[in-house]
Amino acid sequence: MTDEEWLKLVREGEDAGWKLVWERVVEPEAGSSRSVGLMRRYSITAGDLMGMLYEDMIGRGKINLFRGEGSLEGWLRRYVRGYILNANPNQHGEISIEGAHPDNEGEQEALVLPTEDKEILRGETWRFTHWIFRKLWNTDPVRCYVHVLKTRYFLSSEEIRDFLEISSTSNVDQIYSRSIKFMRETWVKHV
């Protein structure tokens, strides 16, 4: 089938033409190594791509922009690749507010836009936790070991006693409670 015949079928919305679009354009592009990761990240399926392509080509009449320069397949693939690359919602600076109502209208509350970046807060918390552990280590390494063994490795007081050769389990518990107290006090002083 020549590009002209294929173009005619696609323009007329014929199933045979769009089946070729699916087989030769959408599926190969959706299965390519450069597109799979982006499609997974932005939750796009091959069916979504086909729908966007059909809407643009038939609904908006963009199929009439094809002038026969190059192959129809390559021209359509550029559109599909563009849909994948432009699917990043953060790239456009748009926030979906579907279902949001203004205050006092309806039974739902108004949409509240986030004012804090959770990734930045998580990073700051991570750095601050390491800073506190470094201070605890510099103050008393045994306290730091006991704290890590209890909270990170979930060892019992008996296991920590045997591992660090501490005299009794009550001493292990006391060292652990002192490490918690030190961390709290450090937190309060810093904040």
N, C-alpha and C positions, 0 to 999 in steps of 0.2 A: 504494500500500500504506500503510495506516495504521500508526501507532506500535504499536498493540495487536497487529496481525497480525505486524509485524516482531518485536516482543518475544517473541511466542509461538514464532516460528521460531528465534530466537536461544536461547531457554530450552531448546528441544528439541534444539539442536545441529544443526539442519537446514542443509545446504549453502547453500540459497537465502538464508537469513537472514544467515549469516556472509559470504556473497559481498557482500551489501549493506553489511555492517560494513566489509569491506575497501574497497569502492568509495567509500562515503560518509564513512567515519570515518578509517581508518588511512592510506590513500593521500593524501588531502588534508592531513591533519595532518603526515605525514612529508614532504610536499612544500612545506609552508609555509616562508616565509623565516625565521621565528623558530626553526624546528625543525631545518632542514637543517644549520646549523653545529654545533649541539650534538650531533646524531646522528653527524656525521662525527668530532667530537672524541672522543666516547665509544664509537665503533665500534658503533653500533646500526643495524640495518636495519629496513625496514618489516615484514619477516617476523618479526623479534624482537618488535616491538611487537604484532603480531597474536597471537603465541604467548603473550605476557604477558597480553594482554587475554582471550584464551580461557581461560587458566589461572585468572585471577581470576574471570571471569564464570561459567564452568561448573565448574571444579575447586573453587573456594572458595565458589561459590553467591552471589557478589555481585550477580548479575543480579536476584536477588529483592529487592535494596535499592531498585530503581527503582520509584517510587510514582506515576509518571505526571505529575509536576510538571515542566513544561518538555518539551523534545523528547528522545527517546531518543538521537538523533544527538548533540546537544549534551552530554548526560550522558556518553556513551561517549567523546566527544572530550576531556572533562576528564580522564578516566582516562588516555588516551593521552598527553596533554600532561604529565600528572604523571609518567608513566614516563620521558619524555624529560628533564624537569627534575630528577628524582631519580636519573638515571643516573650522576651524577658520583661516582666511587668515593671521592674525597677528602672529599666532603661528609659521609659517614657515619662516617669514622674507622675503616673496616674495611680490613684487609689480607688478601688471599687467601693462604692457606697450603696450597693444594692441592698434593699431592705431597711435602710436607715430612715428614721423619721425625725423631724425636728422635735425639740422639747415640747411636751404636753400635747402632742398630736398622736392619736392612736394609743395603743397600750404598751408599745415598746419604747425603750429609752433611746435617746439620740445616739448616733454613732460618735464615739470618742476616739479621735485620732491619737496614735501613740506619740508620746513626747520624749521617750527614752529609747535608746538603742540597746536592746538586750545583749547583743554580741559585745558591745563595749563594756557594759556592766559585768558580764561574765568574765571578760578579760581582766578587768580591774580587780574583781573578786579573787581570781586566780593569782594575780601578782601579789595582792595583799596577803593572801593565805601563805604564800611562799615567804613573804617578808616576815610574817609572824613566826613561822617555823624556824627561819634563820635566827631570829631573836631568841626563841626557845632553845635552839641548839647551842647558841653562844652562851646562854645563861647556864643550862644544865643538859648535857647530851643524854643522860639517862632518862630524864623526863621526856625528852623528845622521842627517844626509842620506845618508851612505854606507851606514849600517846599514839604513835604510828602503829605499833603492834596491836593495840586495842581497837583503834578506829579503822585502820586500813586493812589489816590482816585478820581481824576478828579473833585474836587469840584470847584465851581465858587467862585469868590472873595466875593460875597454877602453871600454865605453859610459859607465860612471861617470866614467872619466878624462876623456873628451871632454866630457861633460855639465857636470861641475864644474870643468873645466880644471885638473886635478891633473897634476903633472909626469910620473908614470909609473904603470903598472899595479901595480907592486910597492908604491908608496906607497898606492894604493887598498886593496890587501890588508892592508897594515900598519895603516892607519886602521880598517879593518873589524875586524881582530883586537883592536885597542885598545878599540873600542866594546864588543865582546863581553866583554873582560876587565873593563871598567868596570861593565858590567851585572851580571856575576857577583859582583864585589866589593860592589856596592851591595846585591845580594840577600843575600849572606852577612852584611853589617853589619846589615841590617834584621831578618833572621830570627834 
